[in-house]
Amino acid sequence: MFRQTALLALALLPFSLGQVSEGFESGWDQTAWPTYAADCNQGGKVTLDSSTAYSGKNSMRVDGAGGYCGHIFFGTTKVPSGDVYVRAYVKASKAFTDSHVSFITMPDSAQGAKKHLRIGGQSKIMMYNRESDDATLPDLSPQGIAASTALPTGSWQCFEYHLGTDGTIETWLNGNAVAGLTVKAGVTNKNAAQWQRSTYKPKITGIYFGWESYGGDANTFWYDDIVVSSSRVGCAGGSPAH
């Protein structure tokens, strides 16, 4: 009940504060949340799923196939013009492997046409990838890998991130900051050498949730209680639920 009340309150916030709040309890509005598959789509699928949810009865299920063209996402172009905060409950069926994959992709005009800021996994941990120069956050050194964390499987996890107009990136998993996935003035990240080799300031035009594999990895992800806002929302309801 608390989670549903919190989501309702967010939906009533002024547009500048609460941009998007969606738990899919009224179904999947494909106009507001269209699918996205740049260049090609061979085998990926997005469906509304009533068999599992973080709250309520529905969530969005993404079955991603292996290989780049097996990708598929759904999402929104309602993105704040300033700082962007995203909160989503996610559930993965399989752990990340050493191969590079993405579970969130964002068209990013700061990188140029048809380039994306990606959030995904490699070396078994969560990471960011800048498509224009293939930089990763963190560096995929032993120290960088240790500074991030794996995404647990089989249960709902609260995933949050912040993209600042000054180039800030902050990331939280179940309310806990992930040091390796942080770039911020006044905060030292010794494992961000690749990322900080340019004065990059993301300017995303959409946020899409799903699956993209640059090797042969396939996976199924579920997403629920998504919020896109200009301020941090946090994890309503606390620890992850099964």
C-alpha positions in Angstrom: 0.0 0.0 0.0 2.8 2.4 0.9 4.5 1.9 -2.5 1.2 2.5 -4.4 0.5 5.6 -2.3 4.0 6.9 -3.0 3.6 6.4 -6.7 0.3 8.2 -6.7 1.8 11.1 -4.9 4.6 11.3 -7.5 2.1 11.3 -10.3 0.5 14.4 -8.8 3.7 16.4 -8.5 4.2 19.4 -10.8 5.7 18.5 -14.2 9.1 20.0 -13.3 9.4 17.7 -10.3 7.6 14.5 -11.3 8.1 13.8 -15.0 7.0 10.2 -15.3 5.7 7.7 -12.8 4.4 4.4 -14.1 3.6 1.0 -12.5 1.7 -0.4 -15.5 -1.4 -1.2 -13.4 -3.7 0.1 -16.1 -1.8 -1.9 -18.7 0.9 -1.0 -21.2 0.3 2.3 -23.0 2.4 1.8 -26.1 2.0 5.4 -27.2 3.5 6.7 -23.9 6.0 3.7 -23.6 6.9 2.7 -27.2 9.3 0.0 -28.1 12.8 0.9 -29.3 15.3 -1.1 -31.3 17.8 1.0 -33.3 18.8 -0.4 -36.7 17.3 -3.9 -36.4 15.2 -6.2 -34.3 15.6 -10.0 -34.6 14.0 -12.0 -31.7 13.6 -9.5 -28.9 10.2 -9.1 -27.3 8.4 -6.8 -24.9 5.2 -7.8 -23.1 3.0 -6.8 -20.2 3.4 -9.6 -17.5 0.8 -10.2 -14.8 2.8 -13.2 -13.3 5.2 -11.1 -11.3 5.4 -7.5 -10.1 7.2 -5.4 -7.5 3.9 -3.8 -6.5 0.4 -4.4 -7.8 -0.2 -7.0 -10.4 1.7 -6.0 -13.6 5.2 -5.4 -14.7 7.0 -5.1 -18.1 8.9 -8.2 -19.4 11.7 -8.0 -21.9 13.0 -11.1 -23.5 16.3 -10.2 -25.2 17.9 -12.5 -27.7 21.7 -12.9 -28.2 23.6 -10.6 -30.6 23.1 -6.9 -31.3 20.0 -7.4 -33.4 18.4 -9.4 -30.7 17.9 -6.2 -28.8 14.6 -4.6 -27.7 13.7 -1.8 -25.3 10.6 0.1 -24.2 10.7 3.6 -22.7 9.9 7.3 -22.8 11.1 10.5 -24.3 9.7 12.6 -21.4 13.1 13.5 -19.9 13.7 16.6 -17.7 15.7 19.3 -19.3 18.1 19.6 -16.4 19.3 17.0 -14.0 17.8 13.5 -14.6 17.0 11.0 -11.8 15.7 7.5 -12.7 14.3 4.9 -10.3 13.2 1.5 -11.5 12.6 -1.8 -9.9 14.3 -4.5 -12.0 14.5 -8.3 -11.9 17.0 -10.2 -14.0 16.7 -13.9 -14.7 20.4 -14.5 -15.4 23.6 -13.0 -14.0 25.9 -10.9 -16.1 28.8 -12.7 -17.7 32.1 -11.4 -18.9 30.4 -10.3 -22.2 29.2 -6.7 -22.7 25.4 -6.1 -22.4 23.0 -3.3 -21.7 19.7 -3.2 -19.8 19.1 0.6 -20.2 20.0 2.7 -23.2 19.6 6.4 -23.7 20.0 8.4 -27.0 22.6 11.1 -26.1 23.0 14.2 -28.2 26.2 15.1 -26.4 27.9 12.2 -28.1 26.5 12.9 -31.6 23.8 11.5 -33.8 22.6 7.9 -33.1 24.9 7.5 -30.1 23.8 6.2 -26.7 24.7 6.3 -23.1 24.3 2.7 -21.9 23.9 1.1 -18.5 24.6 -2.6 -18.4 27.1 -5.2 -17.5 30.5 -6.6 -18.3 33.1 -8.6 -16.4 30.1 -9.8 -14.2 29.4 -6.3 -12.8 27.2 -3.3 -13.6 28.9 -0.6 -15.7 28.2 2.4 -17.9 29.3 2.6 -21.5 29.7 5.7 -23.7 29.1 4.5 -27.3 31.0 7.3 -29.0 34.4 6.3 -27.7 33.5 3.0 -25.9 34.7 4.3 -22.6 33.5 2.4 -19.5 32.7 3.4 -16.0 34.3 2.0 -14.0 37.6 1.0 -15.8 37.5 -2.7 -16.3 40.6 -3.3 -14.3 40.6 -5.6 -11.3 40.3 -2.5 -9.1 37.5 -1.0 -11.2 35.6 -4.3 -11.2 35.8 -4.5 -7.4 34.5 -0.9 -7.1 31.2 -1.9 -8.8 28.8 -4.7 -8.0 26.8 -7.5 -9.6 23.1 -7.2 -10.2 21.4 -9.9 -8.1 19.1 -12.3 -10.0 15.7 -13.7 -9.4 14.3 -10.9 -7.1 13.3 -7.3 -7.4 16.1 -4.7 -7.0 15.8 -1.0 -6.7 18.1 0.6 -9.3 18.6 4.4 -9.3 20.8 6.8 -11.1 21.4 10.5 -11.6 22.8 12.3 -14.6 23.8 15.9 -13.9 24.2 18.8 -16.3 27.7 19.2 -15.0 28.7 15.6 -16.0 27.8 14.1 -12.6 26.9 10.4 -12.6 25.6 8.8 -9.4 24.2 5.2 -9.0 22.5 3.4 -6.2 21.4 -0.2 -5.8 18.8 -0.8 -3.1 19.6 2.6 -1.7 23.3 2.0 -1.5 25.7 4.2 -3.5 28.0 2.3 -5.9 31.4 3.9 -5.7 32.7 2.6 -9.0 29.6 4.0 -10.8 30.1 7.6 -9.4 31.6 10.6 -11.1 31.1 13.8 -9.2 32.9 17.0 -8.3 34.6 16.6 -4.9 34.4 12.8 -5.1 37.5 10.8 -6.1 37.0 7.8 -8.3 40.4 6.3 -9.1 38.7 3.8 -11.4 37.2 6.4 -13.8 40.2 7.2 -16.0 38.6 6.2 -19.2 35.4 8.1 -18.4 37.1 11.3 -17.4 39.4 11.5 -20.4 36.9 13.9 -21.8 34.7 16.7 -20.3 31.6 14.7 -21.0 28.2 16.0 -20.0 25.3 13.7 -21.0 22.3 15.2 -22.7 19.9 12.3 -23.1 16.7 12.5 -25.2 15.1 9.3 -24.1 15.3 6.5 -21.5 14.7 2.9 -22.7 14.6 -0.3 -20.6 15.3 -3.7 -22.1 18.2 -5.8 -23.3 21.1 -5.5 -25.8 23.9 -8.0 -26.1 27.2 -7.4 -28.0 28.0 -11.1 -27.8 25.7 -14.1 -27.6 24.1 -13.5 -24.2 20.3 -13.7 -23.9 18.4 -12.7 -20.9 14.9 -11.9 -19.5 14.4 -8.7 -17.5 11.3 -7.3 -15.7 10.7 -3.6 -14.9 8.2 -2.1 -12.6 7.4 1.2 -10.7 9.6 3.4 -13.0 10.0 7.1 -12.1 11.9 9.7 -14.2 12.3 13.0 -12.3 14.4 16.1 -11.8 15.0 15.1 -8.2 15.8 11.9 -6.4 12.9 9.7 -5.5 14.5 6.9 -3.6 13.4 3.3 -3.0 9.8 3.4 -1.8 9.2 0.4 0.4 12.8 -0.3 1.3 14.5 -3.7 0.6 13.8 -5.7 -2.6 10.8 -8.0 -2.6 10.5 -11.4 -4.4 
